């Protein structure tokens, strides 16, 4: 008999939990509810909510909707989204994560101050994040597109002008170690005449999962990491698991579990991303114990 343990620290973060609760509450009241983008980067959870009546739309769709309710997910949105909603008499159900919302406001203040000051526009507002990610698009939108997005230390070297002032922020779900490496590099290469400041805006609920999930992965013969294919947080955590336990498999649903993976295995750990529902990990556990 296998021993199967579900990681208690895995599953939805606070922001995702709140967004889903708001969606469920609105759907329970009846009427149609739209969501701008996938409410969470997990296909199974999106399908569950679709069956409850949630309709996922994109930004092009938003332009053509009028007099409806639209939920904004935890990732946040740029100012333009709110402007379109106002023009089209759309009621916004705002589920932007408080951590993301605080970061948006901070970046907007910085951007507005830079534009209104005697600064010639040379100050570089830099965001360490994944280009095209929903949260990053919302953050860049606070600067009217002026912010520079860097995905790695190599891009910092290529894109930034170290003779000019730099202010650095981070997407809330990025690696704390990588962020600190970027800070160290900028500090050691900045011109003596330029100024640099950085704001650690990484969500600790997410960042603290890295060391915990490594320890969890080491305790088991086999690790099943459950995450949606669109989850950047999921891929990052999966790679951390795989570094310490090569017997880590990335799956999206229970029926992807292969019987041959379990040969000679005694302990199995099941964990997931901040976008992975607990019920899905429990389904994987049941699948192993009853069908494999």
N, C-alpha and C positions, 0 to 999 in steps of 0.2 A: 504494500500500500504506500502510495506517495504521501509525503507531507507537503501540503500546499499552503503557503503563507501569502496573504495580500498585504502589501505595504500600506500601513495606516497613514503614512505621510503623503501618499500619492492621491491624485484626484483633483477636482476643481479647486482653483484658488478662490479667494474671496470675491474678486471682481466677476469671475465667470458665474459663481454661485448666485450672486445678486442679480445678474442679467437674466439668468434662467428663471429665477423666482419671479421676477417682474413679468417675464413672458407668460409664465403659467398663470399668474394672477389675472392678467389682462385677458387671456384666452378663456379663463373660467367665467368671466363676465359676459362672454358671448360677443358676437361681432367679429369682424376681420381685423387681424393684426399682421402688419408687415414688419420684416426685419431687414435692415440695410446690411447685406452681406451675411455670411454664415454666422450664426450667433456664437458658435464655438467651432474650433477647427477639429471637429470629430464627426464623421459622417453618420455614425450610429445615433448619436444624440440629436443631430439635426433631423434625422429621419423620424425619431420619436416625437419631436416637437412639430414636425410637418403633419404627422397624423393627428395631432391635437388641433391643427388649424393654422399654424404659423406659416406665413408665406415669405420666402426669402427673395429679395429683390437686389438689383445693383444700382449704381448711381445714375445710369441712364434712365432706368425705370422711374426713379424718384422725380425726375423732371415732368413726367406725364401723370403723376398721381395728384389728386386733389381731395380735400375733405376726408382724409383717412388718418389712422393711427400708425405711426412708424416707430419701431424700437431701435435705438442706437445701442450697439453692443459695447462690451467693456473696453474695446480697443480705442474708442473715441473717434471723433470726426473733426475735420477742418471747419472753420467758420462758414465757408460757402454752403455746407450742407444745411446749416441752420437758416441761412438766408433763403435757400430754395424752399425749405419747409414753410417759412413764414409767408412767402409769396403764394404758395399753393394751398394755404390754409390747412397744413398738415400738423396734427397734434404729435409732438415728439414725446416718446417715452424714453427718457435719457438714462441708460444703464452704463454710462462711462465709468470705468473704475476710478474711485477717488484718488488713487495714486497717479493714474494717468492724467486726470483732470488737474491736479495740482501742478504736474509737470507742464501741461499745456499753458496754464496761466503764467507760470514762471518764464517760459520761453517767449510768450507774447509780450510780457513786460520788457524783457530784454530787447526784443526786436523793435518794439515801439520806441523805447528809449534811445536806441541806436539811430533810428531814422530821424527822431526829433532833435537830436543833439547836434553839436557842431562837428561831430565825427563825419568824416568824408565818406562813410560807408565802408571803410576798410576793415572794420572789426568783423571777424569771421565767427558766425554762430554755427557750431559744429554739433551734429548729432551722431553718436555711435549707435548704429542700428542697421536693420536689414532693409535695403531699398525696396520699395513697393509694399512693405508690410503695412497693414491697416493702421497700426498705432503710429508708425513713422510718417505716413501720409498726413495723419491728423496733426502731428507735431510740426512738420514742415509747413503745413497750412497756416499755422500761427505766425509765420514769418513772411507770408505772401510769397513763398517759394524761395526765399533768399538763403535758407539754411543749407549747409553742406552736409551731406550724409556720407559717413564712412563706415564700411563694414569690417575693416581689419586694420591692423597696424601698418600693413603695406600701403593701404589707401591713404592713411594719414600722411605717410612720407610723400606720396605722389600728389595729393590734392591740396595740402595746406601750404600757406605762405608764412614761414616762420619769422618773417620780418614785420608781420602785422599782428595786432591783438587777436587773441583767440578766447572764446568762451565755449566750454565743452559740456554737453549733456549726454545722457544715454537713454536709449529705449529701456523701458522698465524691466524687460525680461532678458537682458544681455548678461554675458559672463562678467562677474565682478573682477576676476583675475585679468581678463583681457582689457577691461576698462582701466585698471590700474597700470597695466603695461603701457597703454596709450598715454596716460597722464605722465608717466616717467619719461617717455620719449619726448613729448612736447616740452617738458620742463628743461630737458638737457639740450634741446636744439633751438630753443626760442632765442631770438635776438635780444640783447640787453635793453634795447629801446622799446620792446613790445611788452604787452601785459597779457597774462594768462590766468584764467580762473576756471575751475571745474566744479560741477555739481553732481554728486553721487545720487542719481535718481533711480537706481536699480531697486526693484521691489525685493525686500529681504525674504518675504514668504516664498518667492521663487528662487532667489539666490541660495538660500539656506538648504534647498533640496539637493544641491549638488553633492556636498559631503555626505549627507544622510543616505542618499540613494546609492552612493558608492559602497558604503558600509553594508547596506541591505543586499546589494548584488554579490558581495563577497561571501555572504552567509549561505548561499545556495549553490547546488550543483548546476541548476538550470534557471535562467531568468527569462520570463516572458514579459516583454515591455509592450504595453498596449497603448497605441496612439494613432491618431488620424494622420493620413499622408500629408495634410496641409499644415500640420503643427510644427512650427520652427522650434518651440520649446521642447516638443516631444523628441525631435531628432537630436537636439543638444543633450538631453538627459539620457537618451538611448546610447549615444556615443560614450558618455561617462560610464554607464553600466558596462558596456562592451570592453572598455579599457581595463577594468578590473576583473571582469568575468567574460572571457571569449565565448562562453556558452550562453550568450544573450541573444534572444530572437525577437525581432520587431514584428508585431502582428496588429491588425486592426479589428479583428473579430474572432470569436472562439473557433469557428470552423477552419481557421487557418493553422491551427495547432496540428503538427505532424506527429503521428505515433512513434516514429523512429527517433524523434528528439528525446523521448522519455526512456529509451533503453539504457539500463544501468544507472538510472537517476533515482536518487532517494529524496532529495528536497528540491522543491520548485518555488521560486519567488515570483509573484505577479506584481508589477508596478506600472506606473503610467505617468502621463504628462499633466500639466495644470488644466488641460482641456479634455482629460479622460474621465468619464463618469465612473463613479464607484460601482454602479450596477453592472457596468460592462466588465470590469475586473472580476466581479462576483460570478458573472456568467461564464467567464473563462475558467474559474475555479471549479464550478459545477460541471462544465464540459469535461474537464480532466478526470474528475472523480467518478463520473457516471458513464462516460462514453468512450474514453480512450483506454 
